[in-house]
Amino acid sequence: MRSNSGTAAWQLLHSMGHFPANAPHTLRAARTRGQLTVEELVDRHRPSDPGIRDLFVEYIRRRGAGMDYNSVNGIAHILMETFWRTVERSTPPGAICGSPKRPTSSGKKP
């Protein structure tokens, strides 16, 4: 029977306190990942502009309300990788504006 040295190393390091207190006790638990948040779904595509990132996070959060996780994941992938990555590649650096200005009140001018 072959032992897994990674598992043994994880358990040893964990018992020695080399990981944060909230770290999983086993390597398997550390490698098992639950569902990603909307922010994580967007961030894994590394958008270059923080304002655009926030815009997509807000849009996907609103659009995905009531949808199952796989649908939200699909929307995030299509928007970020298929759509936005294409926009970034075909636009000169600096030509993409940051986050759009939003009205601070009801939209009426004083």
C-alpha positions, 0 to 999 in steps of 0.5 A: 500500500502506497502512502500519500506524502502530500497528505502526511505533510499536510497533517504534520504542518497542520498539527504544527500550527503552520496554517491559519486556525480556519485551515481544513484539517485534511488535504482532501478538505483543502482541495475540495472547493464549494461553489464560488461567489459571484466575485470569485467567478468574475475574478478568475477571469482577471478583469483589468479594470476594477470598475468594470469588474464591479459592474460585472459582479453587480450585473451577474448578481442581479441577473443570477438571482433565483438561478442555479449555480451552473447557470450563474457560472455559465453567464459569468464565463460567457460575459467575462471570457467570451465577451469582455476578453474580446473587448479588452483584446480589441481595444487599445490600452487606456481606451476603456473607461472605468466604472460608469457614473451612476446618479447619486439621487433620483436623477433630478438636477437641483 
